[in-house]
Amino acid sequence: MALSPYVFDASAENFNRLVLENSHKGPVLVHFWTPMAGPCFILMPRLVKLAAEYGGKFLLVMLNADELPELARRFSVNSVPTVKFFWRGEVAHTIHGADPDSSFREVLDRFIAGDANRAHALGVAAWKSGNVQQARMLLANAAMAEPDNLAIPRDLAKLLWSEGDSEQALKLLDSLPPAARTEPEIARLHAHLGLVETARQAPPLDRLDAQLAQNANDLAAHYQRAAVLLAADDYAGAMDALLRIARTDRSYRHDIGRTSLLALFDLLGSAHPLTRQYRQALSEMLH
């Protein structure tokens, strides 16, 4: 298809080079079509026009699914038109049907941003659409490409946590440089994840109460107690325990009593009565 220097026809022989190898240099869109599907011929000239408009910022590859059924099956194409966006050798996004040009522009503009920003945006989009493994890969790539962008490990940790892997989420945040871990949003996320993971590993509440009866200043037991109470939706009890830690020793585990309270304030929202009550108590303690 010699309609543009940025538009090519796929074949069984050129697919790996044309699509997969080139996707390591920039985005490659593959339009899966068939001669008998009318919507394909509506979408095709629009894609060609976009390729010309973007001037080489992406390649457009036309793949006739009737002639190349093995490739269509390989990428789970069950209907046409389907457009798959390849990046770094993987399918990073899919659009089914002849969506409006704005849908293609939105995804393309995410790709054409800087590498790390592109991977970050695509990773978040994949997560929201339920493609968790793809999201993890994209966010991990973005984190390696731009280690100073704390929004990337933050979102990856949130993804891991949402998938029930709070231990890995904590390890990810623990691996950040000390200065990064003090950034407020990271510190609060770390505090929240720490409570979740601590609750999972903590002894029963009655055993913790017995420990504290023996040693009322056992801050580790107070912290475990806060986590267990939080897991049982006893927010007031958890906040009492955390406030006690903050009042007793601000240096304990890098001020974990205060940062954990701030994380719970974020969780409950500023208008919640407990947030107002314990924010006031914390403020009085600090001043």
N, C-alpha and C positions, 0 to 999 in steps of 0.2 A: 504494500500500500504506500505508494510514493506521493502521498498527499502533503507530507510535512517531513522535515528532517528529524522530527521527534516522534514519529509514528512508525511502527513496524508490525509486520505480520509474524506470528509465532509459528514455529514448526517443532516437531519432535527433536530435531537436531540442534536448533538454536535456542531452545527455551532456557536451559541452564545458564548459558552465556548471556543471552539477551536480558533475561529477567533476574535470575538469582545473583549473578555476578555484578550486574549493573546496579542492583539494589543496595550494594555496599558503597556505592558512590552517591546515590540519591534515590528518591522514591521512584518506583516503577508501577504504573497502573496497568493491570491486565483486564481487558474487556472480553469476557466470555460471551460469545454470541453464536447464533445459528441463522442460516439464510431464511428459515421459515418463520422466524419470530419478528413480527412487525415492530415491536418496541425497540428492538436492537438497532433498527435503521433510523429510529428517531433519536436515540441516544448517541449513536456513532458520530454524526457530524458535530454534535455539541462537544463531545470529548476531543475531537480533532481541533476544534476551535480553541478549547481551553489549552491544549498542548501548545498551540501557536502563541496564544496570549501569554503563557508562562515562559515562553522562550527558552526551553531546554532545562528548566528547573525540575522537570520530571519527564520520564519517558512513558509513552503510551504504546501498549502492545495489544494487538487484536488477535484473539485466539478463537478460531472456529471450533466450537465444541463438538460438532458433527464429525469433523475431520480428525480431531484429537480427543476422542472420548476418554483415553487413559489419563490425560492431564486434567480433564474436567473432574473425573472421579478422584484423582489424587488430591485435589483441593476442594472436594466436597461440594462441587457445583451441581445443584439439582434443578435449577431453573435459569433462564436467561431473559433479559440481560443481567449479568452479575459482574461487578467490578471489584477486583481485589487489589489492595494497595500493598506492594511488597517493599520491605525495608530491612536491610541487613540480612537478607536471605530468608526472611520470614514474612508470612502474611500478618500485617499489622492492623488492617482494617478491611471491612467488606461493606459494599453497598449493593443491595439487591433491588433490581428494577431501575427504571429510568427516572431517578430522583431529580429534582431541580438542580440547576447549576450551583446554586448557593450551598447545597449539601456537599458537593465535590470541592468547592472553594474552601469551605470551612476545614475539611480534613487536609487538603493540600497545604493550606496556610500553616497548619500545625506541623506538617512535615518540613516545610521549607524554612521554618524558624531555625535557630542554632541547634546543633546536634542534641545537646543535653535538654534544652527546652522542648525540642520536638519529641524526644523520647519520654520526657516527663508528661507532657500533654497527652500523648498517645497512650501512655501507661494508665493515667487517670481515666481516660475515656474507655479503655479496655476493661478496667475494673468496674466502671459504672455499667457497662454493658454485659457484665458477667463473665468476661474472659480472663479469669484470675491468673492462670499460668502465663498467658501472654503479658498481662499487666506486670507480673513479678519480673519477667525478663526485661521488659522495657524500662521499668523503674530502676532495676539493678544496673543496667547499662548506663542510664542517665546519671546515677549516683557516682559511678566510676569516672564518667566523662567530666563531671563538674562537682568535685567533692566539697566545694565551699557553698553550694546551694543547699541550705538546710531544709528547704521545702521538699526536696526529693526523698531523703531518708525519713523525714516526717511522714510523708504519704505512704512510703513503702512499709513503715512500721504500723501505720493504721490499717493497711491492707492485711498484713500478717495477723494483726490482732483480730480483725473482723473475721478472718478465716480460722480463728481458734488457736493460732500459734503465738500466744503472748510471750512464750519463752524466747523464740527467735526474734520477735520484735524488740524485746528488751536487750538481747545480745547486740542487735543492730545499733540501738541507741547508745549502749555502753561502749561500742567501738568508736564513737565519735570523739574528736579531740575534746579535752576538758573545757575549753572556752566555748565550744559549740553546745555542750551539754548544759551550760548555764543560760543559754538563750531561752527567754521565757516560755515560748510555745513548746520547745523541745523539752524543757525541764518539767513542764506540766504534763505533757504526754508521757514522759518517763515515769513521773510520779504515779499517774493513773495506771499504767501498765504494771508498775511495781506492786501496787495494791492488788491488782487482779492475780498476778503470779504468786504473790505471797499468800493470798487467800487459798489458792490451790494447794499449796504445800504446808500450810500452817496446821498445828495440832488443834483439837477441838477446843471450843470456847471454855469449857469447864476446866480443862488442863491449864489454859492460859490464866484463868482467874486464880487457880491454885498457885501458879508461879508468882503472880503479882501479890498474892497474900503473903508470900514469903519475902518478896523483894519489890516494894512498890515503885522503885526507881529503875526497874528492868525495862529499858526503852525498847529493846528488841521485842519483848513480850507485848508492850503497849502497841507497837507498830503491827505485829501480827494480829492482835486483837482488833485493831482498827480495820484491817483488811477483811477479817472474818465477819465483822459486823456489817461492813459495806456489802459483802457478798450476800448477806441476809437482808439487805435493804434497810438496815438500821443506820441511816445517815447521821442522825444526831449522836448516836453512840460512837460511830467512827470518828466524827469531828471532835468529840470530846477527847478521845484518845490521841488524836493528832495534835490538838491544841496543847495537851499536856506535854507531848514530846517537844513542841516548839518552845514552850515556856521553860522546860527543864534544860535543854541543851540545843542551841541553834546549830552547833557544829555536827550534831549527830547525823551521819550519812548525808552530809552536805545540805543540812537544813531540810531534811525530808518531811518533818512535821508541817512546816509552812508551805513548801511546794505541793505537798499532797492536799492540803486544805485548798490551795488555789485551784488545783485540778478539779476538786469537787465543786468549788464555786462555779467553774466553767460548765461542769456537767449539769448542775441544777439550774443555772441561769441567775442573773443578778437580781431578779424580782422574787426569788424563792425566799420564804421567811427564814429558813436555816442559813442561807447565804448571807442575808442581812445580819442575822444574829452573830454568826461566827466571824464574819468579816469585821464587825465592830469589835468583837473580843480580840481578834488578831491585831487590829489596829491599835487598840489600847495597850496590848502587850508590847508592841514594837515601839510605842512612843511613851 
